[in-house]
Amino acid sequence: MNLEIAENLYRFARIDYALDKKTSALELLVLIMRGRQFPIVRGECEQYLAQLRAELPADVYAAAEARGNRLELEQVVARFLEEDDQATEALDPASAAIHAANQGLVEPLSQRELEVLHLIAGGMTNGEIATRLFVGLSTVKKHINHIYGKLGVKTRDEVIGRAQQLGLI
């Protein structure tokens, strides 16, 4: 884990704490503390951990700490991507239309998958999509594989054609 990831996880922990998701905040703080130690982040994490220890019942704290010790960075990323999709759908008035278009699919595309689909249709490469969305190349490839599977296609040309048939682009 690099410093930027640790700082972002710390921000997410603070957001969870502010939203009264204290056990989730604790899990993230434990994950950060397991990673490479950065003095600037470590001190802040220790303060929050002490505060949570004082606020939460001992058994709740211990259970959340245990979950944090088992937590993997990939799980956190997946959680935040899913929450981002849900938040975007709730805030975006166009999502109702997209949701309706998705109804022709056995498994609808997520908001993020639709975003990737539009970028593919715009002619972007995987690397360009990763840069645009601030995610890793492997994450983009995962989204593309999910899109291909959900639309039943194997190539970019096929995915664009199928998406046009369904009114997704």
Backbone bond lengths (Angstrom), bond angles and torsions (degrees), N, CA, C in turn:
res aa  C-N    CA-C-N  psi(-1)  N-CA   C-N-CA  omega(-1)  CA-C   N-CA-C  phi
1 M - - - 1.450 - - 1.529 107.71 -
2 N 1.325 115.69 129.35 1.461 118.79 178.76 1.532 110.10 -93.28
3 L 1.324 115.71 173.81 1.465 121.00 -176.41 1.526 111.89 -60.58
4 E 1.319 117.35 -41.92 1.468 120.46 -178.69 1.528 111.32 -61.34
5 I 1.322 116.65 -42.81 1.468 120.34 178.66 1.522 109.79 -65.00
6 A 1.327 116.67 -44.73 1.465 120.35 179.36 1.529 110.83 -59.80
7 E 1.324 117.11 -43.09 1.471 120.27 179.28 1.525 111.51 -64.65
8 N 1.333 117.01 -40.60 1.466 120.06 178.75 1.524 111.51 -67.14
9 L 1.321 116.94 -41.13 1.461 119.57 176.72 1.525 110.24 -62.09
10 Y 1.325 116.17 -38.68 1.461 120.32 177.75 1.535 110.36 -62.61
11 R 1.326 116.41 -41.47 1.474 119.78 176.98 1.531 110.77 -61.23
12 F 1.337 115.99 -43.32 1.464 119.61 178.51 1.529 110.69 -63.21
13 A 1.321 116.78 -38.76 1.467 120.22 177.90 1.527 110.17 -62.42
14 R 1.317 117.02 -41.75 1.469 120.89 178.59 1.528 110.72 -64.47
15 I 1.332 116.38 -39.20 1.469 120.15 177.82 1.523 109.80 -64.25
16 D 1.340 116.51 -46.79 1.466 119.83 178.16 1.526 110.52 -58.20
17 Y 1.320 116.47 -42.88 1.464 120.39 179.41 1.531 110.09 -61.16
18 A 1.322 116.61 -45.64 1.468 121.22 -179.52 1.527 111.67 -63.26
19 L 1.336 116.56 -30.22 1.466 121.63 178.77 1.527 111.92 -87.96
20 D 1.328 115.80 10.32 1.461 123.72 -179.97 1.532 112.52 64.55
21 K 1.319 116.30 28.85 1.468 122.10 172.99 1.529 106.74 -100.40
22 K 1.322 115.08 65.06 1.461 120.34 -170.34 1.524 113.40 -66.36
23 T 1.329 117.56 -36.78 1.463 117.85 -179.95 1.529 110.74 -69.33
24 S 1.313 116.76 -35.52 1.465 120.26 176.13 1.527 110.14 -64.84
25 A 1.332 116.57 -42.13 1.467 120.72 177.15 1.522 109.92 -60.09
26 L 1.317 116.42 -43.39 1.465 121.14 179.80 1.528 111.14 -61.63
27 E 1.328 117.13 -44.01 1.467 120.73 178.77 1.528 110.96 -58.14
28 L 1.330 116.71 -44.10 1.465 120.53 179.65 1.520 111.40 -65.28
29 L 1.318 116.89 -41.31 1.464 120.20 179.52 1.523 111.27 -63.17
30 V 1.329 116.67 -39.93 1.466 120.57 177.81 1.529 109.78 -64.43
31 L 1.327 117.31 -42.04 1.468 120.88 177.17 1.527 110.44 -59.09
32 I 1.317 116.99 -44.94 1.466 120.68 179.56 1.523 110.31 -60.96
33 M 1.310 117.28 -44.50 1.465 121.40 -177.62 1.528 111.69 -66.50
34 R 1.333 117.42 -25.73 1.470 120.61 177.07 1.516 111.72 -72.80
35 G 1.324 116.56 -26.31 1.460 121.41 -176.96 1.515 111.73 -77.05
36 R 1.306 114.22 -175.21 1.459 120.78 176.82 1.522 108.91 -55.93
37 Q 1.300 116.91 137.36 1.461 120.50 -173.90 1.523 112.16 -85.70
38 F 1.298 115.62 125.71 1.457 123.21 174.45 1.522 106.04 -116.91
39 P 1.336 118.03 115.80 1.464 120.98 -174.54 1.526 113.84 -50.45
40 I 1.313 117.49 -39.48 1.464 120.15 -176.75 1.528 111.49 -65.26
41 V 1.323 117.13 -37.70 1.463 121.35 -179.40 1.526 110.20 -84.09
42 R 1.313 116.29 -38.11 1.465 120.88 -177.46 1.529 111.50 -57.00
43 G 1.319 116.95 -46.21 1.462 120.34 -179.00 1.516 112.19 -61.04
44 E 1.328 116.41 -42.89 1.465 120.42 179.14 1.524 110.86 -66.00
45 C 1.331 116.29 -41.27 1.469 120.25 179.17 1.526 110.78 -62.99
46 E 1.324 116.31 -43.43 1.462 119.85 -179.52 1.527 111.12 -61.14
47 Q 1.330 116.96 -38.72 1.466 120.12 178.26 1.529 110.99 -63.73
48 Y 1.322 116.31 -45.64 1.468 119.72 179.27 1.526 111.15 -65.73
49 L 1.327 117.09 -39.91 1.465 119.91 178.66 1.527 110.67 -61.21
50 A 1.324 116.93 -42.40 1.466 120.63 178.42 1.532 110.49 -63.43
51 Q 1.310 116.03 -40.90 1.465 120.57 179.21 1.531 110.51 -64.39
52 L 1.330 116.40 -43.46 1.463 120.15 179.46 1.525 111.35 -66.91
53 R 1.331 116.66 -36.87 1.464 120.01 178.38 1.536 109.82 -60.98
54 A 1.325 116.14 -37.13 1.467 120.48 179.66 1.531 111.88 -74.55
55 E 1.321 117.40 -30.39 1.468 121.12 -174.64 1.525 114.04 -87.80
56 L 1.319 116.84 -33.88 1.465 120.45 -173.80 1.528 111.07 -94.85
57 P 1.334 117.12 147.03 1.463 119.27 172.11 1.534 109.59 -59.44
58 A 1.319 116.42 148.75 1.467 121.43 -174.46 1.527 112.35 -55.97
59 D 1.336 117.92 -41.90 1.462 119.81 -178.24 1.526 111.80 -68.96
60 V 1.327 117.37 -36.57 1.468 121.49 177.84 1.524 109.58 -67.09
61 Y 1.333 116.12 -43.37 1.469 121.06 178.43 1.533 110.02 -60.68
62 A 1.335 116.58 -47.20 1.470 120.91 -177.80 1.530 111.38 -62.55
63 A 1.326 117.00 -41.31 1.469 120.27 179.82 1.528 110.81 -65.63
64 A 1.331 117.25 -43.64 1.469 120.68 179.31 1.524 110.59 -66.85
65 E 1.325 116.58 -37.74 1.466 120.48 177.90 1.531 110.43 -63.24
66 A 1.328 116.74 -41.06 1.468 120.97 178.49 1.527 110.55 -64.03
67 R 1.338 116.72 -42.30 1.469 119.45 177.23 1.530 110.39 -63.12
68 G 1.319 116.90 -39.95 1.462 120.94 177.93 1.513 112.33 -62.89
69 N 1.326 116.55 -33.93 1.470 120.45 178.45 1.521 112.16 -71.62
70 R 1.328 117.19 -22.72 1.471 121.27 177.77 1.526 112.32 -95.47
71 L 1.308 116.45 -12.95 1.459 122.54 -174.75 1.527 111.33 -66.77
72 E 1.321 115.64 137.46 1.463 121.96 176.44 1.519 108.77 -110.69
73 L 1.300 115.93 149.10 1.461 121.59 -178.50 1.528 111.29 -56.18
74 E 1.332 117.33 -38.23 1.460 121.31 -179.13 1.528 111.24 -61.61
75 Q 1.344 116.78 -36.22 1.460 120.67 178.37 1.528 110.49 -65.01
76 V 1.321 115.95 -40.18 1.466 120.66 -179.77 1.520 109.97 -65.37
77 V 1.330 115.88 -44.36 1.465 120.16 179.66 1.526 109.71 -61.00
78 A 1.325 117.10 -45.46 1.469 120.75 179.35 1.528 110.71 -60.31
79 R 1.316 116.56 -42.28 1.469 120.51 179.09 1.518 111.15 -60.85
80 F 1.329 116.77 -46.47 1.460 119.23 -177.45 1.521 111.87 -71.21
81 L 1.324 117.81 -32.08 1.465 119.45 175.00 1.523 110.18 -65.47
82 E 1.328 116.20 -42.47 1.466 120.24 178.79 1.528 110.52 -64.29
83 E 1.333 116.72 -44.51 1.463 119.73 178.86 1.519 110.91 -64.64
84 D 1.343 116.77 -35.88 1.459 120.80 177.72 1.525 109.83 -64.07
85 D 1.338 116.62 -43.40 1.467 120.42 177.66 1.526 110.47 -59.96
86 Q 1.334 117.27 -45.52 1.461 121.15 -178.66 1.525 111.08 -64.69
87 A 1.327 116.69 -42.39 1.467 120.39 179.91 1.522 110.53 -65.36
88 T 1.326 116.21 -42.22 1.460 120.04 179.89 1.520 110.16 -62.61
89 E 1.328 116.69 -43.88 1.460 120.36 179.89 1.528 111.14 -63.39
90 A 1.323 116.81 -38.81 1.463 120.08 -179.26 1.526 111.87 -69.52
91 L 1.331 116.86 -32.46 1.460 120.79 -175.56 1.520 113.69 -93.61
92 D 1.325 117.52 -19.00 1.455 121.31 -172.62 1.524 110.48 -95.94
93 P 1.338 118.56 114.14 1.462 120.46 -179.55 1.524 112.74 -62.33
94 A 1.328 117.53 -27.91 1.463 120.32 -179.58 1.521 111.54 -72.66
95 S 1.330 117.56 -14.01 1.458 119.31 -176.46 1.523 111.94 -64.27
96 A 1.319 118.09 -27.83 1.464 120.25 177.43 1.520 110.52 -63.07
97 A 1.337 117.04 -41.89 1.467 121.09 178.28 1.523 110.31 -66.64
98 I 1.313 116.17 -41.43 1.466 120.53 179.07 1.522 109.34 -64.28
99 H 1.326 115.67 -42.48 1.460 120.08 179.17 1.525 110.27 -59.52
100 A 1.315 117.04 -41.13 1.463 120.99 179.04 1.525 110.52 -63.19
101 A 1.331 117.39 -42.57 1.467 121.07 178.57 1.521 110.64 -64.82
102 N 1.316 116.26 -34.49 1.457 121.58 -179.77 1.523 112.38 -68.17
103 Q 1.315 117.59 -18.75 1.449 120.37 -174.81 1.527 112.81 -63.11
104 G 1.332 117.87 -20.01 1.453 120.81 177.28 1.518 112.85 -74.89
105 L 1.309 117.33 -6.09 1.461 121.78 -178.39 1.522 110.37 -99.71
106 V 1.335 115.76 149.17 1.458 120.28 175.14 1.526 108.83 -62.54
107 E 1.334 115.39 -45.66 1.466 121.15 176.26 1.525 107.92 -124.14
108 P 1.333 117.89 114.14 1.467 120.65 -176.96 1.522 112.34 -63.38
109 L 1.329 115.22 152.41 1.457 120.86 175.01 1.524 109.09 -75.12
110 S 1.324 115.59 142.52 1.460 119.71 174.93 1.526 108.87 -73.81
111 Q 1.312 116.18 166.69 1.462 120.72 177.91 1.533 110.33 -57.77
112 R 1.323 117.33 -42.04 1.470 121.08 -179.60 1.524 110.47 -66.05
113 E 1.340 117.09 -40.68 1.463 119.81 177.65 1.521 110.74 -63.29
114 L 1.318 117.22 -38.78 1.466 120.35 176.33 1.528 110.94 -63.42
115 E 1.314 116.04 -38.60 1.465 120.30 178.03 1.529 110.15 -63.04
116 V 1.325 116.47 -45.02 1.470 121.00 177.90 1.523 109.81 -63.11
117 L 1.320 117.18 -41.92 1.461 121.70 178.61 1.525 111.05 -57.54
118 H 1.316 117.27 -44.84 1.471 120.99 178.92 1.529 111.17 -63.85
119 L 1.320 117.11 -37.13 1.462 120.16 179.12 1.530 110.86 -69.87
120 I 1.329 116.72 -36.40 1.472 120.78 174.72 1.523 108.83 -62.04
121 A 1.327 115.85 -47.23 1.467 120.49 -179.66 1.526 111.13 -62.06
122 G 1.322 116.49 -27.73 1.463 121.25 177.23 1.515 113.37 -79.36
123 G 1.335 116.53 0.35 1.457 120.88 175.72 1.522 115.33 88.22
124 M 1.317 117.59 11.76 1.465 119.68 -178.86 1.525 111.39 -76.35
125 T 1.328 115.61 147.04 1.463 121.57 174.12 1.524 108.63 -80.39
126 N 1.329 116.20 167.54 1.463 120.16 177.67 1.524 110.80 -57.49
127 G 1.325 116.53 -43.31 1.461 120.75 179.91 1.517 112.42 -62.57
128 E 1.317 116.53 -40.67 1.468 120.41 178.43 1.528 111.21 -66.41
129 I 1.332 115.70 -37.80 1.465 120.13 177.92 1.526 109.79 -64.83
130 A 1.325 116.72 -43.94 1.468 120.74 179.23 1.523 110.91 -58.94
131 T 1.317 116.11 -44.41 1.466 120.53 179.20 1.520 110.57 -64.01
132 R 1.308 117.04 -44.04 1.468 122.30 -177.66 1.524 111.70 -63.22
133 L 1.343 116.34 -38.52 1.466 120.80 -175.98 1.525 113.24 -94.52
134 F 1.333 116.82 -1.70 1.466 121.81 -179.03 1.525 111.82 59.38
135 V 1.328 115.66 43.76 1.461 121.35 177.31 1.519 108.21 -130.59
136 G 1.313 116.15 169.84 1.447 121.20 178.82 1.522 111.60 -77.87
137 L 1.314 115.04 159.23 1.464 121.49 178.82 1.529 110.99 -59.19
138 S 1.332 116.86 -38.93 1.471 119.59 -179.61 1.531 111.19 -64.71
139 T 1.324 117.39 -33.13 1.469 120.80 177.29 1.522 110.28 -66.67
140 V 1.326 116.52 -42.01 1.470 120.67 177.90 1.524 109.52 -61.81
141 K 1.329 116.92 -45.72 1.468 120.42 -179.89 1.529 110.79 -61.18
142 K 1.337 116.46 -38.05 1.462 120.16 177.99 1.529 110.46 -62.87
143 H 1.330 116.47 -45.85 1.466 119.93 178.52 1.531 110.56 -61.19
144 I 1.328 116.88 -43.28 1.467 120.78 -179.33 1.525 110.41 -63.00
145 N 1.327 117.32 -42.54 1.466 119.95 177.73 1.524 111.09 -61.90
146 H 1.331 117.12 -40.08 1.470 120.18 177.16 1.528 110.81 -63.63
147 I 1.324 116.19 -42.78 1.472 120.79 179.15 1.523 109.86 -61.29
148 Y 1.334 116.80 -48.80 1.463 120.93 -179.83 1.526 110.28 -57.74
149 G 1.333 116.26 -44.61 1.457 120.24 -179.48 1.520 112.50 -63.90
150 K 1.318 116.26 -44.16 1.467 120.39 -177.96 1.525 111.95 -68.88
151 L 1.332 116.70 -32.33 1.466 119.87 179.96 1.528 112.23 -92.61
152 G 1.329 117.40 -7.55 1.461 121.15 178.53 1.517 113.63 68.03
153 V 1.325 116.82 41.79 1.465 121.81 -178.39 1.523 110.00 -127.38
154 K 1.363 114.97 170.86 1.462 119.13 -177.74 1.519 113.89 -127.08
155 T 1.334 118.18 -11.72 1.464 120.42 -177.54 1.524 110.26 -132.67
156 R 1.326 114.72 166.01 1.470 119.93 177.76 1.527 111.23 -63.90
157 D 1.324 116.66 -40.52 1.468 119.18 178.90 1.527 110.94 -61.88
158 E 1.343 116.12 -43.21 1.460 119.93 179.17 1.529 111.32 -64.33
159 V 1.339 116.70 -40.09 1.461 119.68 -178.21 1.530 110.44 -65.13
160 I 1.324 117.00 -38.40 1.467 120.32 178.93 1.531 110.09 -66.42
161 G 1.338 116.59 -44.69 1.465 120.47 178.42 1.515 112.27 -60.94
162 R 1.325 116.37 -46.23 1.474 120.81 -179.30 1.529 110.60 -65.20
163 A 1.322 116.78 -40.99 1.466 120.81 179.49 1.524 110.61 -63.70
164 Q 1.334 116.57 -37.41 1.468 119.90 177.59 1.526 110.37 -66.79
165 Q 1.343 116.96 -41.04 1.466 120.62 177.84 1.527 111.55 -58.58
166 L 1.330 115.53 -38.24 1.460 120.71 -177.54 1.530 113.07 -85.90
167 G 1.319 116.43 -4.87 1.463 120.04 -179.00 1.518 113.74 74.69
168 L 1.330 116.10 23.34 1.464 119.93 -179.73 1.523 112.53 -82.24
169 I 1.340 115.52 -23.10 1.481 119.76 177.30 1.520 108.63 -133.46
